[in-house]
Amino acid sequence: MSTSRRAFLGKLTGAAAAFSLAPLGNQLWAEELADAQLRIAPLGPEEAAMEEDFWAIIQQAYTVSPNLLNLNNGGVSPQPKIVQDAVDRFNRMSNEAPTYMMWEQLNAGREVVRKGLADLAGVTPEEIVINRNATEGLDTVILGISLKKGDEVVLTKQDYPNMINTWKLRETRDGIKLVWVDLPLPLENDEDIVRRFEEKVTAQTRVIMITHMINWAGQLLPTRKICDMARKKGIVTIVDAAHSFAQVVFNVREWGCDYMGTALHKWLCAPFGTGMLYVKKERIKETYPVFANDKFASDDILKFENLGTRNVPAEMAIGHALDFHLAIGAARKEARLRWLKDYWARPLAQEDRMHVHTSFHKDYACALALVSIDGIKPATLAAWLRKEQQIVTVPIDWENLHGIRITPHVYTRPRELDRFIEAMRKARKEIKPDAE
Ligand SMILES: Cc1ncc(COP(=O)(O)O)c(C=O)c1O
């Protein structure tokens, strides 16, 4: 190890120091990463976003297929090899004697994982639940809040279907009223967005549901400002951060929301079937869990973690995903993801018949964007890209949003996006317009 790198590693503190090179398993790769970290340390996130040497090393940490261009990383992310290896290792270890090795030995790391997640979210571990996905966390809250007939909930037509459907269940079961905001995207004015929520508020409003990043088109909403408005009126806020957690940098405490649910198998690249829920300390007591333990009316956050036998190997490997995320650097990762989106979306936005339905302003979007070609249905375009070009995208036809959603990830290379740009031009030429 070079003297300068040793000196640099010696100086690392906080988040960066939390990344231990030892468990990487691949010492050469780890050394290359350490050298690259040293080189980019003086750069700001936006400059580092363009350092291809650094991102090439990150790319090598994944095991993605070179023969397929996966531009639907928004659905679920691949895990870097260190996370896959940890799951395998923990699984083998658990199988030596599950009740002892899994429940006792492996599970002993649970509070360390919880602390790591709490630190990343900017809250206390006593407010964090480790669960299976964003749906479990958010639906627990939607089902667990006490609401009576006539109470109103403000939500948007662009929220995620699982949450919308659980709200509809409560509408049917409990007689609450759902009040809909319809967002014409993209939007680029905080005050305008807050006003669209505020104008739906009445004396009966009890809850506002906020999707921080709208999955259909990548729109970021000014969550802190919406929460501020709600708090002043005594309204509870639930934030769906399924897409924004570990994609963009934010602090849940600063938002001042009451609840936040997210997936960890999306942008954190943790094992499949891992998620997290934040419940503000003051809200824990009054919120009922879905699967009760004997403390269901207490202010103990663990009442939301009563699942019975669970996938402890996956949960414990969240720690490795956290380490990997911190090794890249949260701000650097956000800047790179936005840079990749701009890389393909800016040229396509200039093309004849093509439209990008996502903002280019950094406050309103990051990795995700929605693009369409006039006259070609999203499903037709996505199927053509998949069949003719081996490019995976996702067709979106939801409310006022129509196009294909494109989500590169930290391992995506610019030359792969060049291939996507060319494929889109070819699609425009070769696909016969769909009959409307
Ligand atoms: C905005 C949003 N919320 C919630 C979810 C559900 O996430 P999960 O599959 O982790 O339950 C998704 C999934 O794509 C999403 O995009």
The ligand as an SDF file (V2000), in Angstrom:
LIG
                    3D

 16 16  0  0  0  0  0  0  0  0999 V2000
  -42.9840    4.8710   -5.0380 C   0  0  0  0  0  0  0  0  0  0  0  0
  -42.9600    3.4350   -4.6290 C   0  0  0  0  0  0  0  0  0  0  0  0
  -43.4630    3.0900   -3.4550 N   0  0  0  0  0  0  0  0  0  0  0  0
  -43.4880    1.8110   -3.0290 C   0  0  0  0  0  0  0  0  0  0  0  0
  -42.9830    0.8060   -3.8000 C   0  0  0  0  0  0  0  0  0  0  0  0
  -43.0570   -0.6120   -3.3200 C   0  0  0  0  0  0  0  0  0  0  0  0
  -41.7850   -1.0640   -3.0060 O   0  0  0  0  0  0  0  0  0  0  0  0
  -41.5770   -2.5540   -2.5010 P   0  0  0  0  0  0  0  0  0  0  0  0
  -41.5550   -3.4170   -3.7020 O   0  0  0  0  0  0  0  0  0  0  0  0
  -40.2640   -2.5140   -1.7930 O   0  0  0  0  0  0  0  0  0  0  0  0
  -42.6920   -2.8750   -1.5780 O   0  0  0  0  0  0  0  0  0  0  0  0
  -42.4390    1.1120   -5.0390 C   0  0  0  0  0  0  0  0  0  0  0  0
  -41.8970    0.0500   -5.8960 C   0  0  0  0  0  0  0  0  0  0  0  0
  -41.4830    0.2370   -6.9960 O   0  0  0  0  0  0  0  0  0  0  0  0
  -42.4230    2.4610   -5.4580 C   0  0  0  0  0  0  0  0  0  0  0  0
  -41.9320    2.8000   -6.6480 O   0  0  0  0  0  0  0  0  0  0  0  0
  1  2  1  0
  2  3  1  0
  2 15  2  0
  3  4  2  0
  4  5  1  0
  5  6  1  0
  5 12  2  0
  6  7  1  0
  7  8  1  0
  8  9  2  0
  8 10  1  0
  8 11  1  0
 12 13  1  0
 12 15  1  0
 13 14  2  0
 15 16  1  0
M  END
$$$$
